[in-house]
Amino acid sequence: MAPSGHPFQRRFEGPMNETPGDGRSGGARRLSPTAQWRLLGLCAALVLAVVVGGSLIRSSRTKPAPPSAVTSPTALRLTDRQWQSLTLQAARAKTFADVAATDGKIAIDDDLTTSVYSPYSGRVTRVFVRVGDRVAAGVALFAIDAQEIAQGQSDLATSAAQAKLAAAVEARQHELYEAHGAALKDWQQSQADLINAQSAYRAARGRLHILGLTDAEIDTLANRSPAAASWRETIVRAPRSGVLMQRNVSAGQNIASLTNGGTASAFVISDLSKVWLVGELREAQAPLARLGQPVEMTVTALPGRSFSGRLDFVAPSVDPVTRRVAVRATVPNPDQRLKPEMFADFSVTTGEERSSIAVPVDAVIYEGDTARVWVAHAADRSVALRPVTTGRIAHGEVEVLSGLRAGELVVTSGALFIDRAVRGG
């Protein structure tokens, strides 16, 4: 230890031994009360900082990792009440085929439809049918005061009289020739005149046939004398059987025949025992469409029913505006429940058929690009989630390519509710 007279000792102890206020030097200098409190507060703050920091370090070292996301259970056992609320159906084997699906509408078959034009010009006096009536071929449609009939009656009477006269002349010339009282050429001329007169008579009858008169009506006209009242009212009859689709004439209306410049039809009659299904396929589907391919059709107005037909027309070109190809199928309609202009959904079978597992559409739950079903086990009344690979959809059923076997029970009604409940949705 250095002697008391060492300069470092004196330098340290000198100031410490001074007593404030008296200017004297003595032993170690004592701190004032204020300085002592400050020193104590500083030490306490330092200790507190050390303790808190150590706690934080230990906490960070021992803090557990956040829990991982809870996965939904893939199996669930149900109560009796929950089980009874489900609707189950067994997966079954079914044949699926590549199809092109689109929509369209029902139209009348043009091959079974006739537009009725008036063969006469004149005033319509009576109309016997209404739109929607079923008519048979030959049934009276309307009556008209026909100008052509009056002219036809005149031509018929004239040609009939000339034919009668020519026949009498030919008979006399024949007798004279046989008695050597006339030349052969006179008899031959009378024969030619008779042939011409008979041809004119047949032509007059033919024109009346074209105007729609029957043989009996023509005979009635032929037997009338020229002085008798002319034939006035003429009946226009149905050329075919069917349903009256349009009516464009009324009593009192003046109409013109086609030969006199008329353009509008008086009636449209269609046989609805077959109808057309008309629609359009997308441009990408067009190369797959072929004549004779099977077509399956449903209409909103007749739920639960499907109708079959075959393609009998595929347009040779793509519509430049819609970029679609028109197609048409003929569909039998024996009970005539299909009405023209009904909207329809239909599919055309464009590829080979294959056998797969089928389940109802309601059984499949889609999420993004994945699909799953709830498979039910009756033994323990449980359901298990099963991912599946799906294919085509047809007639309310989904093709299952993998993940399910025929005979397994799937939940059809309530599947979505189970899925949401399990996921907490």
C-alpha positions as CSV (number, residue, x, y, z in Angstrom):
1,M,0.0,0.0,0.0
2,A,1.3,3.5,-0.9
3,P,2.3,5.8,2.0
4,S,-0.2,8.4,2.9
5,G,1.9,11.0,1.4
6,H,1.6,9.4,-2.2
7,P,0.3,12.0,-4.6
8,F,-2.5,9.7,-6.1
9,Q,-3.8,9.2,-2.5
10,R,-3.7,12.8,-1.7
11,R,-5.4,13.6,-5.0
12,F,-8.2,11.2,-4.3
13,E,-8.6,11.8,-0.6
14,G,-8.2,15.5,-0.5
15,P,-11.4,16.5,-2.0
16,M,-13.3,13.6,-0.2
17,N,-12.2,14.8,3.2
18,E,-13.2,18.4,2.8
19,T,-16.1,19.4,4.8
20,P,-18.4,21.7,2.9
21,G,-18.6,25.1,4.3
22,D,-15.5,25.1,6.5
23,G,-12.7,24.9,3.9
24,R,-10.8,22.3,5.9
25,S,-9.4,19.0,4.7
26,G,-9.9,15.8,6.6
27,G,-11.0,12.1,5.8
28,A,-13.1,10.8,2.8
29,R,-15.7,13.3,1.6
30,R,-19.4,12.3,2.2
31,L,-22.1,12.7,-0.5
32,S,-24.9,15.1,0.0
33,P,-28.4,13.6,0.6
34,T,-29.6,14.7,-2.9
35,A,-26.7,13.0,-4.6
36,Q,-27.3,9.8,-2.6
37,W,-30.9,9.6,-3.8
38,R,-29.9,10.2,-7.4
39,L,-27.3,7.4,-7.1
40,L,-29.9,5.1,-5.5
41,G,-32.5,5.8,-8.3
42,L,-29.9,5.1,-11.0
43,C,-29.0,1.8,-9.5
44,A,-32.6,0.7,-9.1
45,A,-33.3,1.6,-12.8
46,L,-30.3,-0.4,-13.9
47,V,-31.4,-3.5,-11.9
48,L,-34.9,-3.3,-13.2
49,A,-33.7,-3.1,-16.8
50,V,-31.6,-6.2,-16.3
51,V,-34.5,-8.1,-14.8
52,V,-36.9,-7.2,-17.5
53,G,-34.5,-7.9,-20.3
54,G,-33.7,-11.3,-18.9
55,S,-37.4,-12.1,-18.7
56,L,-37.9,-11.1,-22.3
57,I,-35.0,-13.2,-23.4
58,R,-36.2,-16.3,-21.6
59,S,-39.8,-15.7,-22.9
60,S,-38.6,-15.5,-26.5
61,R,-36.7,-18.7,-26.0
62,T,-39.6,-20.7,-24.5
63,K,-42.5,-19.2,-26.5
64,P,-44.5,-22.0,-28.2
65,A,-44.9,-21.9,-32.0
66,P,-48.3,-20.8,-33.3
67,P,-50.8,-23.6,-33.8
68,S,-51.0,-25.0,-37.3
69,A,-54.3,-24.6,-39.2
70,V,-56.9,-27.0,-38.1
71,T,-57.8,-29.4,-40.9
72,S,-61.4,-30.4,-41.6
73,P,-62.2,-33.9,-40.6
74,T,-62.7,-36.3,-43.5
75,A,-65.1,-38.6,-41.6
76,L,-68.1,-37.7,-39.4
77,R,-70.4,-39.9,-37.3
78,L,-74.0,-38.6,-37.3
79,T,-76.8,-38.8,-34.8
80,D,-80.0,-40.7,-35.7
81,R,-81.8,-37.4,-36.4
82,Q,-78.9,-36.2,-38.7
83,W,-78.8,-39.5,-40.5
84,Q,-82.5,-39.5,-41.2
85,S,-82.3,-36.0,-42.7
86,L,-79.9,-37.1,-45.4
87,T,-80.9,-38.4,-48.9
88,L,-78.7,-41.1,-50.1
89,Q,-78.2,-42.7,-53.5
90,A,-76.0,-45.5,-54.8
91,A,-73.4,-44.8,-57.4
92,R,-74.2,-46.7,-60.6
93,A,-72.6,-47.7,-63.8
94,K,-73.8,-45.6,-66.8
95,T,-72.8,-45.1,-70.4
96,F,-71.5,-41.6,-71.2
97,A,-70.6,-40.2,-74.6
98,D,-68.9,-37.1,-75.9
99,V,-71.5,-34.5,-76.5
100,A,-71.8,-30.9,-77.8
101,A,-74.4,-29.1,-75.6
102,T,-76.2,-25.9,-76.6
103,D,-79.7,-24.4,-76.7
104,G,-82.3,-23.8,-79.4
105,K,-86.0,-23.7,-80.0
106,I,-88.8,-25.8,-81.5
107,A,-90.0,-24.9,-85.0
108,I,-92.5,-26.2,-87.5
109,D,-91.3,-28.8,-90.0
110,D,-91.2,-27.0,-93.3
111,D,-91.5,-30.3,-95.1
112,L,-94.9,-30.8,-93.4
113,T,-96.1,-27.2,-93.7
114,T,-98.2,-25.6,-96.5
115,S,-99.0,-22.0,-97.1
116,V,-102.4,-21.7,-98.6
117,Y,-102.7,-18.9,-101.2
118,S,-106.0,-17.9,-102.8
119,P,-106.3,-19.2,-106.3
120,Y,-108.8,-16.4,-107.0
121,S,-109.1,-12.6,-106.8
122,G,-112.2,-11.2,-105.2
123,R,-114.0,-10.5,-102.0
124,V,-113.9,-13.0,-99.1
125,T,-117.5,-13.7,-98.1
126,R,-117.1,-16.3,-95.3
127,V,-114.3,-17.8,-93.2
128,F,-114.9,-21.3,-91.7
129,V,-111.8,-21.9,-89.5
130,R,-109.8,-20.3,-86.8
131,V,-106.1,-20.5,-85.7
132,G,-105.4,-23.6,-83.8
133,D,-108.1,-25.7,-85.5
134,R,-107.2,-29.2,-86.7
135,V,-108.3,-29.5,-90.3
136,A,-108.4,-32.5,-92.6
137,A,-107.5,-32.3,-96.3
138,G,-110.5,-31.0,-98.3
139,V,-112.1,-29.1,-95.4
140,A,-113.6,-25.7,-96.5
141,L,-111.4,-22.8,-95.3
142,F,-113.2,-19.8,-96.7
143,A,-115.5,-18.7,-99.5
144,I,-114.8,-16.0,-102.0
145,D,-116.6,-14.2,-104.9
146,A,-114.1,-15.2,-107.5
147,Q,-113.6,-13.3,-110.7
148,E,-111.7,-16.1,-112.3
149,I,-114.6,-18.5,-111.8
150,A,-116.9,-16.3,-113.8
151,Q,-114.4,-16.3,-116.6
152,G,-113.8,-20.0,-116.2
153,Q,-117.5,-20.7,-116.4
154,S,-117.7,-18.7,-119.6
155,D,-114.8,-20.5,-121.2
156,L,-116.1,-23.9,-120.1
157,A,-119.6,-23.2,-121.5
158,T,-118.1,-21.9,-124.8
159,S,-115.7,-24.9,-125.2
160,A,-118.5,-27.3,-124.3
161,A,-120.8,-25.9,-127.0
162,Q,-118.0,-25.9,-129.6
163,A,-117.1,-29.5,-128.8
164,K,-120.8,-30.5,-129.1
165,L,-121.1,-28.7,-132.4
166,A,-117.9,-30.2,-133.7
167,A,-119.0,-33.7,-132.8
168,A,-122.3,-33.2,-134.7
169,V,-120.5,-31.8,-137.8
170,E,-118.0,-34.7,-137.7
171,A,-120.9,-37.2,-137.6
172,R,-122.7,-35.6,-140.6
173,Q,-119.5,-35.5,-142.6
174,H,-118.8,-39.1,-141.8
175,E,-122.3,-40.1,-143.0
176,L,-122.0,-38.0,-146.2
177,Y,-118.6,-39.5,-146.9
178,E,-120.0,-43.0,-146.4
179,A,-122.9,-42.2,-148.9
180,H,-120.4,-40.7,-151.4
181,G,-122.0,-37.3,-150.8
182,A,-118.9,-35.6,-149.4
183,A,-115.2,-35.5,-150.0
184,L,-112.7,-37.3,-147.8
185,K,-111.0,-34.1,-146.9
186,D,-114.2,-32.6,-145.6
187,W,-114.7,-35.5,-143.2
188,Q,-111.0,-35.3,-142.1
189,Q,-111.4,-31.5,-141.5
190,S,-114.4,-32.2,-139.3
191,Q,-112.4,-34.7,-137.4
192,A,-109.6,-32.2,-136.8
193,D,-112.2,-29.6,-135.7
194,L,-113.7,-32.0,-133.2
195,I,-110.3,-32.8,-131.7
196,N,-109.5,-29.1,-131.3
197,A,-112.9,-28.4,-129.6
198,Q,-112.5,-31.4,-127.3
199,S,-109.0,-30.1,-126.3
200,A,-110.3,-26.7,-125.6
201,Y,-113.0,-28.2,-123.4
202,R,-110.5,-30.2,-121.4
203,A,-108.3,-27.2,-121.0
204,A,-111.2,-25.2,-119.7
205,R,-112.0,-27.9,-117.1
206,G,-108.3,-28.1,-116.3
207,R,-108.2,-24.4,-115.5
208,L,-111.1,-24.8,-113.2
209,H,-109.3,-27.7,-111.5
210,I,-106.3,-25.5,-110.9
211,L,-108.7,-22.9,-109.4
212,G,-109.7,-25.6,-106.9
213,L,-113.1,-26.8,-108.2
214,T,-114.0,-30.4,-108.0
215,D,-115.2,-32.5,-110.9
216,A,-118.8,-32.3,-109.5
217,E,-118.6,-28.5,-109.3
218,I,-117.2,-28.3,-112.8
219,D,-120.0,-30.6,-114.1
220,T,-122.5,-28.3,-112.5
221,L,-121.0,-25.3,-114.3
222,A,-120.9,-27.2,-117.6
223,N,-124.6,-28.1,-117.4
224,R,-125.7,-24.5,-116.8
225,S,-126.9,-22.6,-119.8
226,P,-125.0,-19.4,-120.6
227,A,-128.2,-17.4,-119.8
228,A,-128.3,-18.8,-116.2
229,A,-126.9,-16.9,-113.3
230,S,-123.1,-17.2,-113.1
231,W,-121.3,-19.1,-110.4
232,R,-120.6,-16.6,-107.7
233,E,-119.3,-18.0,-104.4
234,T,-116.3,-20.3,-104.5
235,I,-115.0,-22.5,-101.7
236,V,-111.3,-22.7,-101.0
237,R,-110.4,-26.0,-99.3
238,A,-107.4,-27.2,-97.2
239,P,-104.8,-28.9,-99.4
240,R,-103.5,-31.1,-96.5
241,S,-104.3,-32.2,-93.0
242,G,-102.8,-30.4,-90.0
243,V,-103.1,-27.5,-87.5
244,L,-104.0,-24.1,-88.7
245,M,-101.0,-22.0,-87.7
246,Q,-101.8,-18.7,-89.3
247,R,-104.9,-17.0,-90.7
248,N,-104.5,-13.8,-92.7
249,V,-108.0,-13.2,-94.2
250,S,-111.3,-12.1,-92.8
251,A,-114.8,-11.8,-94.2
252,G,-115.2,-8.8,-96.5
253,Q,-111.6,-8.6,-97.3
254,N,-110.5,-8.2,-100.9
255,I,-107.6,-10.4,-101.9
256,A,-105.6,-11.1,-105.0
257,S,-104.4,-14.4,-106.5
258,L,-100.8,-15.0,-107.2
259,T,-101.4,-14.6,-110.9
260,N,-102.9,-11.2,-110.2
261,G,-100.0,-10.0,-108.0
262,G,-101.0,-11.3,-104.6
263,T,-98.1,-12.1,-102.3
264,A,-99.6,-12.9,-98.8
265,S,-100.8,-16.4,-98.0
266,A,-104.3,-16.8,-96.7
267,F,-103.5,-19.6,-94.2
268,V,-100.6,-21.7,-93.0
269,I,-101.3,-25.4,-92.2
270,S,-98.7,-27.6,-90.5
271,D,-98.6,-31.2,-89.5
272,L,-97.2,-31.1,-85.9
273,S,-96.7,-34.9,-85.6
274,K,-93.0,-34.0,-86.2
275,V,-91.3,-30.8,-85.4
276,W,-87.8,-29.3,-85.9
277,L,-85.3,-28.5,-83.2
278,V,-83.1,-25.7,-84.5
279,G,-80.1,-24.3,-82.8
280,E,-76.4,-23.3,-83.2
281,L,-73.2,-24.9,-82.2
282,R,-70.0,-23.0,-81.4
283,E,-67.4,-22.8,-84.1
284,A,-65.1,-25.2,-82.1
285,Q,-67.9,-27.8,-81.9
286,A,-68.9,-27.6,-85.6
287,P,-66.3,-30.1,-87.0
288,L,-67.7,-32.7,-84.7
289,A,-71.3,-32.5,-86.0
290,R,-72.4,-35.1,-88.5
291,L,-75.7,-35.9,-90.1
292,G,-77.5,-38.7,-88.4
293,Q,-75.9,-38.1,-84.9
294,P,-78.3,-38.7,-82.0
295,V,-79.8,-35.6,-80.3
296,E,-81.3,-35.5,-76.8
297,M,-83.5,-32.6,-75.9
298,T,-85.3,-31.2,-72.9
299,V,-87.7,-28.2,-72.7
300,T,-88.4,-26.1,-69.6
301,A,-92.1,-26.3,-70.2
302,L,-92.1,-30.1,-69.8
303,P,-89.8,-30.9,-66.8
304,G,-88.8,-34.5,-66.4
305,R,-89.3,-35.4,-70.1
306,S,-86.6,-35.8,-72.7
307,F,-87.1,-36.1,-76.5
308,S,-84.8,-37.8,-79.0
309,G,-84.1,-37.2,-82.6
310,R,-81.2,-37.1,-85.1
311,L,-79.4,-34.4,-86.9
312,D,-80.6,-33.9,-90.4
313,F,-79.0,-30.6,-91.3
314,V,-75.7,-29.0,-90.5
315,A,-75.0,-25.6,-92.1
316,P,-72.2,-25.6,-94.7
317,S,-70.7,-22.4,-93.3
318,V,-70.1,-20.4,-90.1
319,D,-72.3,-17.4,-89.4
320,P,-69.8,-14.4,-89.8
321,V,-71.5,-12.4,-87.1
322,T,-72.2,-15.0,-84.3
323,R,-69.3,-17.4,-85.3
324,R,-71.7,-20.3,-84.9
325,V,-73.0,-23.1,-87.1
326,A,-76.7,-23.7,-87.6
327,V,-77.9,-27.3,-87.0
328,R,-81.4,-28.9,-87.1
329,A,-82.9,-32.2,-85.9
330,T,-86.3,-33.7,-86.6
331,V,-88.1,-34.8,-83.4
332,P,-91.2,-37.0,-83.3
333,N,-94.1,-35.2,-81.6
334,P,-97.0,-37.8,-81.5
335,D,-98.9,-36.2,-78.7
336,Q,-98.1,-32.7,-80.0
337,R,-96.9,-31.5,-76.6
338,L,-94.0,-29.7,-78.2
339,K,-95.1,-26.3,-79.4
340,P,-93.3,-24.2,-82.0
341,E,-91.1,-21.4,-80.5
342,M,-90.6,-23.3,-77.2
343,F,-87.0,-22.9,-75.9
344,A,-85.0,-26.1,-75.6
345,D,-81.7,-27.4,-74.3
346,F,-80.2,-30.2,-76.4
347,S,-77.0,-32.1,-76.8
348,V,-75.5,-33.8,-79.8
349,T,-73.6,-37.1,-79.3
350,T,-70.4,-36.4,-81.2
351,G,-68.1,-39.2,-80.0
352,E,-67.9,-42.8,-78.8
353,E,-69.7,-44.0,-75.7
354,R,-67.9,-45.3,-72.6
355,S,-69.1,-46.9,-69.4
356,S,-68.3,-45.0,-66.1
357,I,-69.7,-44.4,-62.6
358,A,-72.5,-41.9,-62.4
359,V,-73.8,-40.0,-59.4
360,P,-76.4,-37.2,-59.2
361,V,-75.3,-33.7,-59.8
362,D,-76.4,-32.7,-56.3
363,A,-73.9,-35.2,-54.7
364,V,-70.8,-33.5,-56.1
365,I,-69.3,-30.5,-54.3
366,Y,-67.0,-28.4,-56.5
367,E,-64.2,-26.1,-55.1
368,G,-62.0,-24.6,-57.8
369,D,-60.7,-27.4,-60.0
370,T,-61.4,-30.1,-57.4
371,A,-64.5,-32.1,-56.7
372,R,-65.6,-34.3,-53.8
373,V,-68.5,-36.3,-52.5
374,W,-69.6,-37.5,-49.1
375,V,-69.8,-41.3,-49.0
376,A,-72.2,-42.7,-46.4
377,H,-71.7,-45.9,-44.4
378,A,-75.0,-47.3,-43.2
379,A,-73.4,-49.7,-40.7
380,D,-72.1,-47.0,-38.3
381,R,-74.1,-44.1,-39.7
382,S,-71.1,-42.2,-40.7
383,V,-70.1,-40.1,-43.7
384,A,-66.6,-39.7,-45.2
385,L,-65.3,-37.1,-47.5
386,R,-64.0,-38.6,-50.8
387,P,-62.2,-36.6,-53.5
388,V,-63.3,-37.7,-57.0
389,T,-62.3,-36.9,-60.6
390,T,-65.3,-35.9,-62.7
391,G,-66.0,-36.0,-66.4
392,R,-69.1,-35.4,-68.4
393,I,-72.5,-34.2,-67.2
394,A,-75.7,-35.7,-68.8
395,H,-79.3,-35.9,-67.7
396,G,-78.7,-34.7,-64.2
397,E,-75.8,-37.1,-63.5
398,V,-72.1,-36.6,-63.3
399,E,-69.5,-39.0,-64.7
400,V,-67.0,-40.1,-62.0
401,L,-63.7,-41.2,-63.5
402,S,-62.0,-42.1,-60.3
403,G,-62.5,-42.2,-56.5
404,L,-65.8,-44.1,-56.4
405,R,-67.1,-47.6,-57.0
406,A,-70.5,-48.7,-58.2
407,G,-72.9,-49.4,-55.3
408,E,-71.3,-47.0,-52.8
409,L,-73.8,-44.6,-51.2
410,V,-73.4,-40.9,-51.7
411,V,-75.2,-38.0,-50.0
412,T,-77.3,-36.2,-52.5
413,S,-79.5,-33.9,-50.3
414,G,-77.5,-32.3,-47.5
415,A,-74.0,-32.9,-48.8
416,L,-73.3,-29.1,-49.1
417,F,-74.6,-28.5,-45.6
418,I,-72.4,-31.2,-44.1
419,D,-69.4,-29.7,-46.0
420,R,-70.1,-26.2,-44.7
421,A,-70.7,-27.4,-41.1
422,V,-67.4,-29.3,-41.1
423,R,-65.5,-26.3,-42.4
424,G,-67.2,-24.0,-40.0
425,G,-68.9,-22.0,-42.8
